[in-house]
């Protein structure tokens, strides 16, 4: 993060002039690239580097909203004990987001990142697909509770162009005391046609480790699966998602296991700059001889 901010500071000392609009664009790019759990810290750092931090005030609401919805922030629903996600899929209007499970619309303050109120739904829930959406929602809530300790999910439904169910899952772990933060995000679009369900998924994982350095993992992958619409459609759909996400996580774990012998090894020289192996016995004999000579 600091390397990026140093680049921003450097712009002020460059020989050519940078327009105010360019500075605003650079600042917004930095904010949108902030790792999970560190957005407000990046905001504070960017403001500290600007001689006049008010220049980003006009674009701040849109930038904050874009980051919050892209990260699919989790908040407590005002209507029940469940978590609801702030996503673009549930956006009703500016600062209003649908909570299908709680049958309400949430007012969300993007600057303070908190719920400020709610109202009852008034046509935002598509009754034509609610039975299917509710079945998948129940199974998705159970799946999230079992496999994502700090996670939440929100399930949306639409009958426009056929029955389409969108499942959003977000899970975060923040540990700033040990200098790491991370977030899992997956979005599954399920199209129901007759007795079949086709699933198209997008999985994103972001992890930032910054003790004595700056290491980030940002990965995005697209997946597909199928499920049956007969019987309990919710269980069938979530079973397919569970299988794919488990395979992805296992592959990620495997890459960590082999990384030491592949990626990290490639970063180091096979031989010293002399292109010869070090003769440790010779070095040890020289050390012993040196010590004997001093005596």
GIFENKA-V707729 format. One record per backbone hydrogen bond with DSSP energy under -1.0 kcal/mol. CO is the residue of the C=O (numbers start at 1). NH is the residue of the N-H. E is the energy in kcal/mol with one decimal. If there is no record, write none. Layout:
co->CO nh->NH e->E
co->CO nh->NH e->E
//
This chain:
co->1 nh->5 e->-2.0
co->2 nh->6 e->-2.8
co->3 nh->7 e->-1.6
co->4 nh->8 e->-1.6
co->5 nh->9 e->-2.3
co->6 nh->10 e->-2.2
co->7 nh->11 e->-1.1
co->9 nh->12 e->-1.2
co->10 nh->13 e->-1.6
co->19 nh->23 e->-2.0
co->20 nh->24 e->-2.3
co->21 nh->25 e->-2.1
co->22 nh->26 e->-2.4
co->23 nh->27 e->-2.6
co->24 nh->28 e->-2.5
co->25 nh->29 e->-2.1
co->26 nh->30 e->-2.1
co->27 nh->31 e->-2.3
co->28 nh->32 e->-2.5
co->29 nh->33 e->-1.1
co->31 nh->34 e->-1.4
co->35 nh->38 e->-1.8
co->38 nh->42 e->-2.0
co->39 nh->43 e->-2.3
co->40 nh->44 e->-2.2
co->41 nh->45 e->-2.2
co->42 nh->46 e->-2.7
co->43 nh->47 e->-2.4
co->44 nh->48 e->-2.0
co->45 nh->49 e->-1.3
co->52 nh->55 e->-1.5
co->53 nh->56 e->-1.2
co->54 nh->57 e->-1.5
co->56 nh->60 e->-1.3
co->59 nh->63 e->-2.3
co->60 nh->64 e->-3.2
co->61 nh->65 e->-2.2
co->62 nh->66 e->-2.2
co->63 nh->67 e->-2.3
co->64 nh->68 e->-2.7
co->65 nh->69 e->-2.3
co->66 nh->70 e->-2.0
co->67 nh->71 e->-2.3
co->68 nh->73 e->-1.6
co->73 nh->86 e->-2.5
co->75 nh->84 e->-2.8
co->82 nh->77 e->-2.4
co->84 nh->75 e->-2.4
co->90 nh->98 e->-3.1
co->93 nh->96 e->-2.4
co->95 nh->108 e->-2.7
co->96 nh->92 e->-2.7
co->96 nh->93 e->-1.1
co->97 nh->106 e->-3.5
co->99 nh->104 e->-1.7
co->103 nh->121 e->-1.2
co->104 nh->99 e->-2.9
co->105 nh->119 e->-2.0
co->106 nh->97 e->-2.4
co->107 nh->116 e->-2.6
co->107 nh->117 e->-1.0
co->109 nh->113 e->-1.3
co->109 nh->114 e->-1.4
co->114 nh->109 e->-3.0
co->117 nh->107 e->-3.0
co->119 nh->105 e->-3.0
co->126 nh->129 e->-1.3
co->129 nh->133 e->-2.9
co->130 nh->134 e->-2.9
co->131 nh->135 e->-1.7
co->132 nh->136 e->-2.3
co->133 nh->137 e->-2.6
co->134 nh->138 e->-2.4
co->135 nh->139 e->-1.6
co->136 nh->140 e->-2.6
co->137 nh->141 e->-2.7
co->138 nh->142 e->-1.7
co->139 nh->143 e->-2.2
co->140 nh->144 e->-2.6
co->141 nh->145 e->-2.2
co->142 nh->146 e->-1.8
co->143 nh->147 e->-2.0
co->144 nh->148 e->-2.5
co->148 nh->151 e->-2.0
co->150 nh->172 e->-1.4
co->152 nh->170 e->-2.5
co->154 nh->168 e->-2.5
co->156 nh->166 e->-2.4
co->158 nh->164 e->-3.0
co->159 nh->162 e->-1.7
co->163 nh->192 e->-2.3
co->164 nh->158 e->-2.2
co->165 nh->190 e->-3.5
co->166 nh->156 e->-2.8
co->167 nh->188 e->-2.9
co->168 nh->154 e->-2.0
co->169 nh->186 e->-2.5
co->170 nh->152 e->-2.4
co->171 nh->184 e->-3.2
co->173 nh->182 e->-2.2
co->175 nh->178 e->-1.3
co->175 nh->180 e->-1.7
co->176 nh->179 e->-1.2
co->179 nh->210 e->-2.6
co->180 nh->175 e->-2.4
co->181 nh->208 e->-3.0
co->182 nh->173 e->-2.4
co->183 nh->206 e->-2.4
co->184 nh->171 e->-2.4
co->185 nh->204 e->-3.6
co->186 nh->169 e->-2.8
co->187 nh->202 e->-2.1
co->188 nh->167 e->-3.1
co->189 nh->200 e->-2.1
co->190 nh->165 e->-2.9
co->191 nh->198 e->-2.2
co->193 nh->196 e->-2.0
co->195 nh->229 e->-2.7
co->196 nh->193 e->-2.9
co->197 nh->227 e->-2.3
co->198 nh->191 e->-2.5
co->199 nh->225 e->-2.0
co->200 nh->189 e->-2.9
co->201 nh->223 e->-2.4
co->202 nh->187 e->-2.1
co->203 nh->221 e->-2.5
co->204 nh->185 e->-2.9
co->205 nh->219 e->-2.4
co->206 nh->183 e->-2.6
co->207 nh->217 e->-2.8
co->208 nh->181 e->-2.0
co->209 nh->215 e->-3.1
co->215 nh->209 e->-3.2
co->217 nh->207 e->-2.5
co->219 nh->205 e->-2.4
co->221 nh->203 e->-3.0
co->223 nh->201 e->-3.4
co->225 nh->199 e->-3.0
co->227 nh->197 e->-2.5
co->231 nh->233 e->-1.2
co->232 nh->236 e->-1.9
co->233 nh->237 e->-2.5
co->234 nh->238 e->-2.4
co->235 nh->239 e->-2.1
co->236 nh->240 e->-1.5
co->237 nh->241 e->-2.1
co->238 nh->242 e->-2.9
co->239 nh->243 e->-1.8
co->240 nh->244 e->-1.9
co->241 nh->245 e->-2.8
co->242 nh->246 e->-2.1
co->243 nh->247 e->-2.0
co->244 nh->248 e->-2.1
co->245 nh->249 e->-2.3
co->246 nh->250 e->-2.4
co->247 nh->251 e->-2.1
co->248 nh->252 e->-2.0
co->249 nh->253 e->-2.4
co->250 nh->254 e->-2.3
co->251 nh->255 e->-1.9
co->252 nh->256 e->-1.6
co->253 nh->257 e->-1.8
co->254 nh->258 e->-2.0
co->255 nh->259 e->-1.1
co->259 nh->264 e->-2.0
co->262 nh->266 e->-1.9
co->265 nh->268 e->-1.2
co->272 nh->275 e->-2.2
co->278 nh->280 e->-1.2
co->279 nh->283 e->-1.9
co->280 nh->284 e->-2.4
co->281 nh->285 e->-2.4
co->282 nh->286 e->-2.2
co->283 nh->287 e->-2.0
co->284 nh->288 e->-2.3
co->285 nh->289 e->-2.5
co->286 nh->290 e->-2.2
co->287 nh->291 e->-2.2
co->288 nh->292 e->-2.2
co->289 nh->293 e->-2.1
co->290 nh->294 e->-1.8
co->291 nh->295 e->-1.2
//
